[in-house]
Amino acid sequence: FIKLCKIFFSWFPAPGKLKHLATVNLTHTLEIFGRFNCFRMDVSGKQIGPSYVCLEINSFTFGKLKIIQVITPIEPLLQKVIHRFYGPRWLAPLMKIFICGESLMFERDINVWNYKVFKRNPILAKEDS
């Protein structure tokens, strides 16, 4: 019935002295009934160091949005995370859904981080080496 399709992305670190920067570009659409592509979104993300992420979203349907995420270490294994969403005022009710979705994904990531295991000689896939 409804599925997310046509996802194209690229991720790359910045060269030279800007190794603390990383960028990602993502384009996706939503397919309805296997025929209609709608809600195209072009996403450009920049990560500056380990604690600052800025996503810029351009969508014909929703307009331009900006999401900023800042992570501040408080003490070992405790961090303060702030998400800021900027967009057209008429989009405010829908932004609550985006915020709930972002929070849900972030909480799932926390479970991965809490049970992460570091090994001296991990077995890596060819793509990870």
DSSP file (Angstrom, degrees, kcal/mol; ACC not computed):
  #  RESIDUE AA STRUCTURE BP1 BP2  ACC     N-H-->O    O-->H-N    N-H-->O    O-->H-N    TCO  KAPPA ALPHA  PHI   PSI    X-CA   Y-CA   Z-CA
    1    1 A F              0   0    0      0, 0.0    32,-3.2     0, 0.0    33,-0.4   0.000 360.0 360.0 360.0 -68.7    0.0    0.0    0.0
    2    2 A I  E     +A   32   0A   0     30,-0.2     2,-0.3    31,-0.1    30,-0.2  -0.986 360.0 162.2-124.6 132.4    2.5    2.7    1.2
    3    3 A K  E     -A   31   0A   0     28,-2.4    28,-3.1    -2,-0.4     2,-0.4  -0.997  40.1-115.1-147.7 152.4    6.2    2.3    1.2
    4    4 A L  E     +A   30   0A   0     -2,-0.3     2,-0.3    26,-0.2    26,-0.2  -0.718  50.3 164.5 -82.1 130.1    9.3    4.4    1.4
    5    5 A C  E     +A   29   0A   0     24,-2.2    24,-1.9    -2,-0.4    -2,-0.0  -0.863  34.7  40.2-142.5 174.8   11.2    4.1   -1.9
    6    6 A K  E     +     0   0A   0     -2,-0.3     2,-0.6     1,-0.2    -1,-0.2   0.939  61.0 177.0  49.5  64.8   13.9    5.5   -4.1
    7    7 A I  E     +     0   0A   0     21,-0.2     2,-0.4    -3,-0.1    21,-0.2  -0.881   4.4 178.6 -99.5 123.1   16.4    6.4   -1.4
    8    8 A F  E     +A   27   0A   0     19,-2.3    19,-2.4    -2,-0.6     2,-0.3  -0.987  10.6 163.1-122.1 131.7   19.7    7.8   -2.8
    9    9 A F  E     -A   26   0A   0     -2,-0.4     2,-0.3    17,-0.2    17,-0.2  -0.983  22.6-167.7-147.5 159.2   22.4    8.9   -0.4
   10   10 A S  E     -A   25   0A   0     15,-1.9    15,-2.4    -2,-0.3     2,-0.4  -0.987   7.2-171.2-143.9 141.0   26.1    9.8   -0.2
   11   11 A W  E     +A   24   0A   0     -2,-0.3    13,-0.2    13,-0.2    -2,-0.0  -0.998  14.4 158.8-132.5 135.3   28.2   10.2    2.9
   12   12 A F  E     -A   23   0A   0     11,-2.2    11,-2.4    -2,-0.4     2,-0.2  -0.977  34.3-124.2-156.6 144.1   31.7   11.5    3.0
   13   13 A P  E     -A   22   0A   0      0, 0.0     9,-0.2     0, 0.0     6,-0.1  -0.515  41.0-101.5 -80.2 156.5   34.2   13.1    5.5
   14   14 A A        -     0   0    0      7,-2.3     7,-0.1     4,-0.5     2,-0.1  -0.512  40.3-119.1 -75.7 147.0   35.7   16.4    4.6
   15   15 A P    >   -     0   0    0      0, 0.0     3,-1.4     0, 0.0    -1,-0.1  -0.343  66.4  -1.8 -83.1 166.1   39.3   16.3    3.3
   16   16 A G  G >  S-     0   0    0      1,-0.2     3,-0.6     2,-0.1    -2,-0.0  -0.266 128.4  -3.5  66.2-135.1   42.4   17.8    4.8
   17   17 A K  G 3  S+     0   0    0      1,-0.3     3,-0.3     2,-0.1    -1,-0.2   0.571 122.6  72.3 -72.6  -9.0   42.3   20.0    7.9
   18   18 A L  G X   +     0   0    0     -3,-1.4     3,-2.0     1,-0.2    -4,-0.5  -0.113  53.8 129.8 -98.2  36.5   38.5   19.7    8.1
   19   19 A K  T <   +     0   0    0     -3,-0.6    -1,-0.2     1,-0.3    -2,-0.1   0.656  62.9  69.1 -66.0 -14.6   38.5   16.1    9.2
   20   20 A H  T 3  S+     0   0    0     -3,-0.3    29,-3.4    -7,-0.1     2,-0.3   0.494  89.7  80.9 -81.2  -2.2   36.1   17.0   12.0
   21   21 A L  E <   + B   0  48A   0     -3,-2.0    -7,-2.3    27,-0.2     2,-0.3  -0.815  54.0 176.9-105.0 144.5   33.3   17.6    9.4
   22   22 A A  E     -AB  13  47A   0     25,-1.9    25,-3.0    -2,-0.3     2,-0.3  -0.992   8.6-162.0-140.9 145.5   31.1   15.0    7.6
   23   23 A T  E     -AB  12  46A   0    -11,-2.4   -11,-2.2    -2,-0.3     2,-0.4  -0.944   4.9-170.6-128.6 151.3   28.3   15.5    5.2
   24   24 A V  E     -AB  11  45A   0     21,-2.3    21,-3.4    -2,-0.3     2,-0.4  -0.999   5.0-162.6-138.3 138.5   25.5   13.4    4.0
   25   25 A N  E     +AB  10  44A   0    -15,-2.4   -15,-1.9    -2,-0.4     2,-0.4  -0.986  15.1 177.4-122.0 133.4   23.0   14.0    1.1
   26   26 A L  E     -AB   9  43A   0     17,-3.0    17,-4.0    -2,-0.4     2,-0.4  -0.998  12.9-174.5-140.7 135.7   19.8   12.0    0.9
   27   27 A T  E     +AB   8  42A   0    -19,-2.4   -19,-2.3    -2,-0.4     2,-0.3  -0.999  17.3 162.2-128.6 130.4   16.8   12.0   -1.4
   28   28 A H  E     - B   0  41A   0     13,-2.1    13,-2.6    -2,-0.4     2,-0.3  -0.991  17.5-163.6-146.4 158.1   13.7   10.0   -0.8
   29   29 A T  E     -A    5   0A   0    -24,-1.9   -24,-2.2    -2,-0.3     2,-0.5  -0.883  22.7-121.3-131.9 164.4   10.1    9.7   -1.9
   30   30 A L  E     -AB   4  38A   0      8,-3.2     8,-2.9    -2,-0.3     2,-0.5  -0.942  24.1-150.3-109.5 127.1    7.0    8.0   -0.6
   31   31 A E  E     -AB   3  37A   0    -28,-3.1   -28,-2.4    -2,-0.5     2,-0.4  -0.848   8.9-164.5-102.2 130.3    5.3    5.6   -3.0
   32   32 A I  E >> S-AB   2  36A   0      4,-2.8     4,-2.3    -2,-0.5     3,-1.8  -0.953  72.1  -8.8-116.9 131.4    1.6    5.0   -2.7
   33   33 A F  T 34 S-     0   0    0    -32,-3.2    -1,-0.1    -2,-0.4   -31,-0.1   0.685 114.9 -77.8  58.6  21.6   -0.2    2.0   -4.4
   34   34 A G  T 34 S+     0   0    0    -33,-0.4    -1,-0.3     2,-0.2     3,-0.1   0.573 128.9  63.3  70.6   7.8    3.0    1.2   -6.2
   35   35 A R  T <4 S+     0   0    0     -3,-1.8     2,-0.6     1,-0.2    -2,-0.2   0.670  80.5  70.2-129.4 -40.3    2.4    4.0   -8.7
   36   36 A F  E  <  -B   32   0A   0     -4,-2.3    -4,-2.8     2,-0.0     2,-0.6  -0.777  55.7-160.7-101.1 122.1    2.4    7.4   -7.2
   37   37 A N  E     +B   31   0A   0     -2,-0.6     2,-0.3    -6,-0.2    -6,-0.2  -0.868  27.8 153.3 -97.4 125.1    5.6    9.0   -5.9
   38   38 A C  E     +B   30   0A   0     -8,-2.9    -8,-3.2    -2,-0.6    -2,-0.0  -0.876  40.4  45.5-142.5 174.5    5.0   11.9   -3.5
   39   39 A F  E     -     0   0A   0     -2,-0.3     2,-0.2   -10,-0.2    -1,-0.1   0.887  66.9-170.5  55.9  45.2    6.5   13.7   -0.6
   40   40 A R  E     -     0   0A   0    -11,-0.1    20,-0.6    -3,-0.1    21,-0.4  -0.463   3.2-171.3 -65.3 134.9   10.0   14.0   -2.2
   41   41 A M  E     -BC  28  59A   0    -13,-2.6   -13,-2.1    -2,-0.2     2,-0.6  -0.996  17.4-159.0-133.2 129.9   12.5   15.3    0.3
   42   42 A D  E     -BC  27  58A   0     16,-2.6    16,-2.7    -2,-0.4     2,-0.5  -0.946  19.1-167.9-105.1 119.5   16.1   16.3   -0.4
   43   43 A V  E     -BC  26  57A   0    -17,-4.0   -17,-3.0    -2,-0.6     2,-0.5  -0.920  11.5-173.0-114.9 131.0   18.1   16.2    2.9
   44   44 A S  E     -BC  25  56A   0     12,-2.7    12,-3.0    -2,-0.5     2,-0.4  -0.989  12.1-171.8-121.7 122.3   21.5   17.7    3.4
   45   45 A G  E     -BC  24  55A   0    -21,-3.4   -21,-2.3    -2,-0.5     2,-0.4  -0.915  10.1-170.5-119.7 142.0   23.2   16.9    6.7
   46   46 A K  E     -BC  23  54A   0      8,-2.5     8,-2.7    -2,-0.4     2,-0.5  -0.997   4.9-163.2-129.1 129.8   26.4   18.2    8.2
   47   47 A Q  E     -BC  22  53A   0    -25,-3.0   -25,-1.9    -2,-0.4     2,-0.7  -0.961   3.6-165.7-112.1 125.3   28.0   16.8   11.3
   48   48 A I  E >>  -BC  21  52A   0      4,-2.9     4,-0.8    -2,-0.5     3,-0.6  -0.919  61.4 -40.4-112.9 106.2   30.6   19.1   13.0
   49   49 A G  T 34 S-     0   0    0    -29,-3.4     3,-0.3    -2,-0.7   -27,-0.1  -0.229  98.6 -53.1  67.4-165.0   32.6   17.1   15.5
   50   50 A P  T 34 S+     0   0    0      0, 0.0    -1,-0.2     0, 0.0     3,-0.1   0.567 131.9  42.3 -84.1  -6.9   31.0   14.5   17.7
   51   51 A S  T <4 S+     0   0    0     -3,-0.6    20,-2.5     1,-0.1     2,-0.4   0.387  95.3  68.9-128.2   7.7   28.3   16.8   19.1
   52   52 A Y  E  <  +CD  48  70A   0     -4,-0.8    -4,-2.9    -3,-0.3     2,-0.4  -0.976  47.2 172.4-135.0 123.2   26.7   19.0   16.5
   53   53 A V  E     -CD  47  69A   0     16,-2.6    16,-3.0    -2,-0.4     2,-0.5  -0.994   8.4-170.7-129.6 134.1   24.4   17.9   13.6
   54   54 A C  E     -CD  46  68A   0     -8,-2.7    -8,-2.5    -2,-0.4     2,-0.5  -0.986   3.3-170.0-126.5 121.5   22.5   20.2   11.2
   55   55 A L  E     -CD  45  67A   0     12,-3.2    12,-2.8    -2,-0.5     2,-0.5  -0.943   3.6-165.0-111.3 129.0   20.0   18.8    8.8
   56   56 A E  E     -CD  44  66A   0    -12,-3.0   -12,-2.7    -2,-0.5     2,-0.5  -0.969   9.0-166.5-113.1 124.4   18.4   20.9    6.0
   57   57 A I  E     -CD  43  65A   0      8,-2.7     8,-2.7    -2,-0.5     2,-0.5  -0.940   7.3-168.9-116.7 126.6   15.4   19.5    4.4
   58   58 A N  E     +CD  42  64A   0    -16,-2.7   -16,-2.6    -2,-0.5     2,-0.4  -0.970  16.8 165.9-114.4 123.3   13.9   20.8    1.1
   59   59 A S  E  >  -CD  41  63A   0      4,-1.6     4,-2.3    -2,-0.5   -18,-0.2  -0.999  38.6-145.9-139.7 134.2   10.5   19.5    0.2
   60   60 A F  T  4 S+     0   0    0    -20,-0.6    -1,-0.1    -2,-0.4   -19,-0.1   0.864 106.4  44.2 -63.1 -34.8    7.9   20.7   -2.3
   61   61 A T  T  4 S+     0   0    0    -21,-0.4    -1,-0.2     1,-0.1   -20,-0.1   0.926 128.5  22.5 -75.6 -47.6    5.2   19.6    0.1
   62   62 A F  T  4 S-     0   0    0      1,-0.3     2,-0.2     3,-0.0    -2,-0.2   0.587  96.4-138.3-101.4 -12.7    6.5   20.9    3.4
   63   63 A G  E  <  -D   59   0A   0     -4,-2.3    -4,-1.6    24,-0.1     2,-0.4  -0.577  54.8 -19.0  86.7-154.4    8.9   23.7    2.3
   64   64 A K  E     +D   58   0A   0     -6,-0.2     2,-0.3    -2,-0.2    -6,-0.2  -0.774  64.0 179.0 -95.8 133.1   12.3   24.2    3.9
   65   65 A L  E     -D   57   0A   0     -8,-2.7    -8,-2.7    -2,-0.4     2,-0.4  -0.929  12.6-159.8-127.4 152.9   13.0   22.8    7.3
   66   66 A K  E     -DE  56  86A   0     20,-2.7    20,-3.1    -2,-0.3     2,-0.5  -0.997   4.0-169.9-134.7 131.9   16.1   22.8    9.5
   67   67 A I  E     -DE  55  85A   0    -12,-2.8   -12,-3.2    -2,-0.4     2,-0.5  -0.986   4.6-170.2-121.7 126.4   16.8   20.4   12.3
   68   68 A I  E     -DE  54  84A   0     16,-2.8    16,-2.9    -2,-0.5     2,-0.5  -0.967   1.0-169.9-119.3 131.4   19.7   21.1   14.7
   69   69 A Q  E     -DE  53  83A   0    -16,-3.0   -16,-2.6    -2,-0.5     2,-0.4  -0.983   3.2-175.5-122.6 127.4   20.9   18.5   17.2
   70   70 A V  E     -DE  52  82A   0     12,-2.5    12,-2.6    -2,-0.5     2,-0.5  -0.986   6.2-164.3-124.5 130.4   23.4   19.4   19.9
   71   71 A I  E     - E   0  81A   0    -20,-2.5    10,-0.2    -2,-0.4    -2,-0.0  -0.968   6.1-173.2-116.9 124.0   24.9   16.8   22.4
   72   72 A T  E     - E   0  80A   0      8,-2.9     8,-3.1    -2,-0.5     2,-0.2  -0.968  22.5-130.4-118.7 120.9   26.6   18.1   25.5
   73   73 A P  E     + E   0  79A   0      0, 0.0     6,-0.2     0, 0.0   -22,-0.0  -0.512  26.0 176.1 -67.8 133.4   28.4   15.7   27.8
   74   74 A I  E     -     0   0A   0      4,-2.7     5,-0.2     1,-0.6     3,-0.0   0.802  65.8 -31.5-101.9 -47.8   27.4   16.2   31.5
   75   75 A E  E >  S- E   0  78A   0      3,-1.6     3,-2.4     0, 0.0    -1,-0.6  -0.921  95.8 -46.0-158.7 174.1   29.3   13.4   33.1
   76   76 A P  T 3  S+     0   0    0      0, 0.0     3,-0.1     0, 0.0     0, 0.0  -0.280 129.0   1.2 -54.4 130.9   30.5    9.9   32.1
   77   77 A L  T 3  S+     0   0    0      1,-0.1     2,-0.4    -3,-0.0    37,-0.0   0.657 114.5  99.3  63.2  19.9   27.6    8.1   30.4
   78   78 A L  E <   +E   75   0A   0     -3,-2.4    -4,-2.7     2,-0.0    -3,-1.6  -0.975  45.9 170.4-137.0 123.7   25.3   11.1   30.8
   79   79 A Q  E     -E   73   0A   0     -2,-0.4     2,-0.5    -6,-0.2    -8,-0.0  -0.956  29.1-135.3-132.2 149.1   24.6   13.5   28.0
   80   80 A K  E     -E   72   0A   0     -8,-3.1    -8,-2.9    -2,-0.3     2,-0.5  -0.918  24.7-165.2-102.4 125.7   22.2   16.4   27.4
   81   81 A V  E     -E   71   0A   0     -2,-0.5     2,-0.5   -10,-0.2   -10,-0.2  -0.946   5.7-172.0-117.0 129.2   20.6   16.2   23.9
   82   82 A I  E     -E   70   0A   0    -12,-2.6   -12,-2.5    -2,-0.5     2,-0.5  -0.982   3.3-167.3-122.7 126.9   18.8   19.2   22.4
   83   83 A H  E     -E   69   0A   0     -2,-0.5     2,-0.4   -14,-0.2   -14,-0.2  -0.947   4.9-170.1-109.5 132.2   16.8   19.0   19.2
   84   84 A R  E     -E   68   0A   0    -16,-2.9   -16,-2.8    -2,-0.5     2,-0.5  -0.990   2.8-163.8-123.4 130.6   15.7   22.2   17.5
   85   85 A F  E     -E   67   0A   0     -2,-0.4     2,-0.4   -18,-0.2   -18,-0.2  -0.949   5.7-174.3-115.5 129.4   13.3   22.2   14.6
   86   86 A Y  E     +E   66   0A   0    -20,-3.1   -20,-2.7    -2,-0.5    -2,-0.0  -0.985  26.4 114.9-125.0 133.7   12.8   25.3   12.4
   87   87 A G        -     0   0    0     -2,-0.4   -22,-0.1   -22,-0.2   -24,-0.1  -0.956  65.4 -37.0-172.3-175.0   10.2   25.5    9.6
   88   88 A P    >   -     0   0    0      0, 0.0     3,-1.5     0, 0.0     4,-0.2  -0.303  53.4-123.0 -61.5 146.1    7.1   27.4    8.5
   89   89 A R  G >  S+     0   0    0      1,-0.3     3,-1.8     2,-0.2     0, 0.0   0.843 109.2  61.6 -60.8 -35.6    4.6   28.3   11.2
   90   90 A W  G 3  S+     0   0    0      1,-0.3    -1,-0.3     2,-0.1     4,-0.2   0.687  96.6  62.0 -66.1 -15.9    1.8   26.4    9.6
   91   91 A L  G <> S+     0   0    0     -3,-1.5     4,-2.1     1,-0.2     3,-0.5   0.459  72.0 103.8 -88.6  -1.5    3.8   23.2    9.9
   92   92 A A  H <> S+     0   0    0     -3,-1.8     4,-1.1     1,-0.2    -1,-0.2   0.867  77.8  50.3 -53.3 -46.1    3.9   23.3   13.8
   93   93 A P  H  > S+     0   0    0      0, 0.0     4,-0.6     0, 0.0     3,-0.3   0.893 113.8  46.1 -61.9 -36.4    1.2   20.6   14.4
   94   94 A L  H >> S+     0   0    0     -3,-0.5     4,-1.7    -4,-0.2     3,-0.7   0.810 102.1  65.6 -73.3 -29.3    3.0   18.2   12.0
   95   95 A M  H 3X S+     0   0    0     -4,-2.1     4,-2.8     1,-0.2    -1,-0.2   0.820  91.7  63.6 -62.5 -29.8    6.4   19.1   13.6
   96   96 A K  H 3X S+     0   0    0     -4,-1.1     4,-2.2    -3,-0.3    -1,-0.2   0.886 102.7  49.1 -60.5 -37.3    5.2   17.4   16.8
   97   97 A I  H <X S+     0   0    0     -3,-0.7     4,-2.5    -4,-0.6    -2,-0.2   0.916 110.5  50.2 -67.2 -42.8    5.0   14.1   14.8
   98   98 A F  H  X S+     0   0    0     -4,-1.7     4,-2.8     1,-0.2    -2,-0.2   0.916 110.5  50.1 -59.4 -43.1    8.5   14.7   13.5
   99   99 A I  H  X S+     0   0    0     -4,-2.8     4,-2.6     2,-0.2    -2,-0.2   0.910 110.5  49.0 -63.7 -42.9    9.7   15.3   17.1
  100  100 A C  H  X S+     0   0    0     -4,-2.2     4,-2.3     2,-0.2    -1,-0.2   0.916 113.0  48.2 -62.4 -42.3    8.1   12.2   18.4
  101  101 A G  H  X S+     0   0    0     -4,-2.5     4,-2.2     2,-0.2    -2,-0.2   0.914 112.2  48.2 -63.8 -43.4    9.6   10.2   15.5
  102  102 A E  H  X S+     0   0    0     -4,-2.8     4,-2.3     1,-0.2    -2,-0.2   0.909 112.0  49.7 -63.1 -42.8   13.1   11.6   16.1
  103  103 A S  H  X S+     0   0    0     -4,-2.6     4,-2.5     2,-0.2    -2,-0.2   0.898 109.7  51.5 -63.6 -40.9   12.8   10.9   19.9
  104  104 A L  H  X S+     0   0    0     -4,-2.3     4,-1.7     2,-0.2    -2,-0.2   0.925 111.9  45.7 -62.7 -45.5   11.8    7.3   19.2
  105  105 A M  H  X S+     0   0    0     -4,-2.2     4,-1.9     1,-0.2    -1,-0.2   0.894 112.6  51.6 -64.8 -38.7   14.7    6.7   16.9
  106  106 A F  H  X S+     0   0    0     -4,-2.3     4,-1.8     1,-0.2    -2,-0.2   0.908 107.6  51.8 -65.4 -41.5   17.1    8.4   19.4
  107  107 A E  H  X S+     0   0    0     -4,-2.5     4,-1.2     1,-0.2    -1,-0.2   0.861 108.1  52.4 -63.7 -35.2   15.8    6.2   22.2
  108  108 A R  H  X S+     0   0    0     -4,-1.7     4,-1.2     1,-0.2    -1,-0.2   0.889 107.1  52.7 -65.9 -38.5   16.4    3.1   20.1
  109  109 A D  H  X S+     0   0    0     -4,-1.9     4,-2.5     1,-0.2    -2,-0.2   0.868 100.9  61.5 -63.8 -35.9   20.0    4.3   19.5
  110  110 A I  H  X S+     0   0    0     -4,-1.8     4,-2.7     1,-0.2    -1,-0.2   0.895 100.0  54.3 -58.7 -40.7   20.5    4.7   23.2
  111  111 A N  H  X S+     0   0    0     -4,-1.2     4,-1.1     1,-0.2    -1,-0.2   0.884 109.3  48.1 -60.7 -38.1   19.9    0.9   23.7
  112  112 A V  H  < S+     0   0    0     -4,-1.2     3,-0.4    -3,-0.2    -2,-0.2   0.933 112.6  48.1 -67.0 -45.5   22.6    0.2   21.1
  113  113 A W  H >< S+     0   0    0     -4,-2.5     3,-1.3     1,-0.2    -2,-0.2   0.896 108.2  54.7 -62.6 -40.8   25.1    2.6   22.8
  114  114 A N  H 3< S+     0   0    0     -4,-2.7    -1,-0.2     1,-0.3    -2,-0.2   0.779 115.2  38.2 -66.7 -26.4   24.5    1.2   26.3
  115  115 A Y  T 3< S+     0   0    0     -4,-1.1    -1,-0.3    -3,-0.4    -2,-0.2   0.128  83.5 137.0-111.7  20.3   25.3   -2.4   25.2
  116  116 A K    <   -     0   0    0     -3,-1.3     2,-0.4    -4,-0.1    -3,-0.1  -0.448  39.0-154.6 -69.0 138.1   28.1   -1.6   22.8
  117  117 A V        -     0   0    0     -2,-0.1     2,-0.5     2,-0.0    -2,-0.1  -0.961   3.1-151.1-118.9 131.4   31.1   -4.0   23.1
  118  118 A F        -     0   0    0     -2,-0.4     2,-0.3     4,-0.0    -2,-0.0  -0.899  16.3-171.1-102.6 125.2   34.7   -3.0   22.2
  119  119 A K        -     0   0    0     -2,-0.5    -2,-0.0     1,-0.1     0, 0.0  -0.872  27.1-133.7-116.3 149.7   36.9   -5.9   21.1
  120  120 A R  S    S+     0   0    0     -2,-0.3    -1,-0.1     1,-0.3    -2,-0.0   0.933 103.6  18.5 -66.1 -46.1   40.6   -5.8   20.4
  121  121 A N  S    S-     0   0    0      2,-0.0    -1,-0.3     3,-0.0     2,-0.0  -0.684  84.9-172.3-125.8  77.1   40.4   -7.7   17.1
  122  122 A P        -     0   0    0      0, 0.0     2,-0.7     0, 0.0    -4,-0.0  -0.332  29.6-113.8 -71.9 152.6   36.8   -7.4   15.8
  123  123 A I        -     0   0    0     -2,-0.0     2,-0.3     0, 0.0    -2,-0.0  -0.779  42.6-167.3 -84.6 120.2   35.7   -9.4   12.8
  124  124 A L        -     0   0    0     -2,-0.7     2,-0.1     2,-0.0     5,-0.0  -0.828  20.4-122.3-113.5 147.2   34.9   -6.8   10.2
  125  125 A A    >>  -     0   0    0     -2,-0.3     3,-1.1     1,-0.1     4,-0.9  -0.418  39.8-102.6 -73.7 162.1   33.0   -7.0    6.9
  126  126 A K  G >4 S+     0   0    0      1,-0.3     3,-0.6     2,-0.2    -1,-0.1   0.859 123.2  53.9 -56.1 -37.3   35.0   -5.9    3.8
  127  127 A E  G 34 S+     0   0    0      1,-0.2    -1,-0.3     2,-0.1    -3,-0.0   0.744 105.9  53.2 -70.8 -23.4   33.1   -2.6    3.8
  128  128 A D  G <4        0   0    0     -3,-1.1    -1,-0.2     1,-0.2    -2,-0.2   0.613 360.0 360.0 -88.2 -13.4   34.0   -1.8    7.5
  129  129 A S    <<        0   0    0     -4,-0.9    -1,-0.2    -3,-0.6    -2,-0.1   0.493 360.0 360.0 -83.2 360.0   37.8   -2.2    7.2
